[in-house]
Amino acid sequence: MLDEGLRRHLRNTDVVIGIIETEGRSPTPEWQVAIERAPTRTTDDGADMDVDWIIARAPAVLLVDELGRFDQHGHGRWEDVDRCLASGIDVVATLDAIGVAELHDPVCAIRGVAVTRAVPDSFLNAASQIELVDMSAEALRRRFAHGHIYPSERVNAVLANMYRPEVIGAVRQLTLAWMTRRAEEELNRHLPARPRDDGRVARERVVVALGGEGGEHLVRRAARIADRSGGSLVGVHVMSPQRQPGPDLEHQRQLLTSLGGTYREVRGDDVATALHTYLRVEQATQLVIGARPPSSSAHGAILRQLVHDVGAMEVHIVPTGESLLSSRRLELPRARAQRSRRLTIAGWALCMVGLPLATLLFSVARTHVSLGSELLIDLCIVMAVAALAGLRAGLVASIGAFGLTNWFLTPPLHTLSVGQGENVVALSVFVLVTVVVSVLVDRAARRSREAASARSEAAALARSAATLVGALDPLPDLLEQVRATFGLASASVLERSEGGWWPTHLSGFPELTDPAEGASIDLSADGRLKLVVSGADFGSEHLEVLRAFADQLAMAVEARRLRSEAADAELLVQADALRAALLQAVSHDFRTPLATIKASASGLLDTGAKINDADRRVLLSDIENASDRLDRMVRDLLDMSRLQAGAISLALAPVALEEVVAAAIGGIATAKERVDVDVSESLPLVLADPALLERAVANLVSNALVWSPADRSVRVEAGSVGGSVDLRVVDHGPGVPMGERERIFVPFQRLGDRSHDAGVGLGLAIAKGFVESMGARITLDDTPGGGLTMTVRLHLADAGSA
């Protein structure tokens, strides 16, 4: 970092050192003398950089050490750096691998330390460049031994603990893998988008199960899988009465949305069944689920059932929580049934086996146990059966206990009659109490399920309200949340028009395009807008929540309509601006060639003027040049109007680039003397419209000729780059500042406006429109030695047609 700061300082860049953590090292005199240091401020944790002074000083570059440092109040140094960046200061900083949020947990586990905070992913993702400073374990340990990193009294301790060779190697491996992923993501962002066929297979859909501990690691792994496959990321939490969410569910949800995923909540007594149903309905292609320690048998049963049920779907089982730090192999219990089903079976088993067994024991010890004690024991068994298996099993157990006790334990034995009155009362009270207990236990369980359902629905409504406020178009997300909350196969918002029902938005399969195809709810008072759903039976307790969702959907439809009207108004504003610019261009730029034509023609028609042959040729040449310029401007205006109206008709075909370039340059008068062409005939064919590509190249070359000095030539070259071909137009003019590069493609813009032959400022706008309409793109770079290089990246013909 200091070397980089010194290099920039020697190039006359204003560099200031914000903070350096010397750790007792001797500072290097070279940079200490050469680079200005910011004053420090005293904090509870020692000295730190003075952000207010730095912002007031406003250097071009700030050097900051230990970006991942936090004070005892949880304030991170990265937050101070963020303030500096917001004020326009470039920052070069250092960061240990343990300070990277994505690497934080595994590095802590490898080093055996407990660091609670790290620099957020969103902050690191905004960095323009990340450089890995790497060296071998032996070289790093030598630097420790020589006192270059820590004072000599601390060397032995760190070498014996955090910086053992195997620890350094493991951290290096993690960091290199992280840098590789970042490089791949950066490459994918810069690769041109491929044209897609209509029959292309649907993209990957990665679903991650949320709600347990250690979910942050799980979410990051799922996000990496989705990024590598180019798919979408969805996080799902199953609200179940038998399973409470982990304490960090909200943190998982926030991390998921920050990484570009969407969050869904579904209800279900059985976690595995609810999750499997969601995967099937949403046609997920990959599932990411966490693995708890082997002692968690219930979670293991869920995993086993999911792996068994999902079939060919790709399932990623990721260690989380304690298992993330454990080297033990994951062992799944053999039982496949979910917890609620196991409890039901256990209740019926207790009813069918426990009651007869208890009766047998009582009949053997009948002389030592009273009938009242026997009934109390049976009552406990019936209560256990009702709690485990529900009301039906409780009632069966109650009747069974009554019959067994009457037949085997109540005199006279082995008859249905009861000899003593007090026994009649005891048995009658027993039956009454067991029935009441069974009903109460079942009602309590049902209330628990209803409470869990209400919590889930309330959370879903709260999140849908947040979506309605924050999303640009909340309707798709709200409809997906309705489906996930109620377990629907399909949901549609339909609007009635003169020709019937028109789908405003469809979700799920099969798509519902008519209210008669499912259950419907009116979203508007006049009945012109309906929510149509299918695939689930609604109870009365669900209708109120569904009605609340319907109201939010109606608001989302209204918001979409208002946005459409605003967009139309914006188009009218743009059209007015274009019309005003067009009138300005016609009144200014068109008058020059017309004036030239008028003056030259008047001179030729003046019979009293003495014009020789040389003067006549000059006047005729002026008329021809002015007519050509007027023709170009009219053609540019027509092309621009076609682009604005979206009326470009494409005829994509395999094209030989050298032929297109030759035709484009052949139509430019001064190109033969000032343009150097290096486009090989051996280049592969590109996918393009030859007419549009020729016009685009001609405009780019004409622009380069206008701005290049008269003694410097414009170079046109091409070469293969991966799965595409780059055509570069290189000039040596004044170049374009980074902040102005987007403006040069705006219609009627002529930056500098120094040329009298530059037209109305539509050439580059037309070139960009033509290129992008073919699925290609234009990028701008500085020319070495000064100037601007425009690169057109074109798809290969075979890749585009595959």
Secondary structure, DSSP 8 states (H G I E B T S, - for coil): -HHHHHHHHHTT--EEEEE---TT----HHHHHHSEE--EEEETTEEEE-HHHHHHH--SEEEES-TT-B-TTS-BHHHHHHHHHHTT-EEEE---GGGBHHHHHHHHHHHT------B-HHHHHT-S--------HHHHHHHHHTTSSS-HHHHHHHHHTTT-HHHHHHHHHHHHHHHHHHHHHHHHHHS------TT-----EEEEE-SSTTHHHHHHHHHHHHHHHT-EEEEEEEEBTTB---TTHHHHHHHHHHTT-EEEEEE-SSHHHHHHHHHHHTT-SEEEEEE--TT-HHHHHHHHHHHHHSTTSEEEEEE-GGGGS--S-----S--S-HHHHHHHHHHHIIIIIHHHHHHHHHHTTTTS-HHHHHHHHHHHHHHHHHHH-HHHHHHHHHHHHHHHHHHTSSSTTSS---SHHHHHHHHHHHHHHHHHHHHHHHHHHHHHHHHHHHHHHHHHHHHHHHHHH-SS-HHHHHHHHHHHHT-SEEEEEEEETTEEEEEEEEESS---SGGGSEEEESSTTS-EEEEEES----HHHHHHHHHHHHHHHHHHHHHHHHHHHHHHHHHHHHHHHHHHHHHHHHHTTHHHHHHHHHHHHHHH-TTS---HHHHHHHHHHHHHHHHHHHHHHHHHHHHHHHHHT------EEE-HHHHHHHHHHTSTTHHHHEEEE--TTS--EEE-HHHHHHHHHHHHHHHHHHS-TTS-EEEEEEEETTEEEEEEE--SS---GGGTTGGGSTT--SS---TTSTTS-HHHHHHHHHHHTT-EEEEEE-TTSSEEEEEEEEBHHHHH-
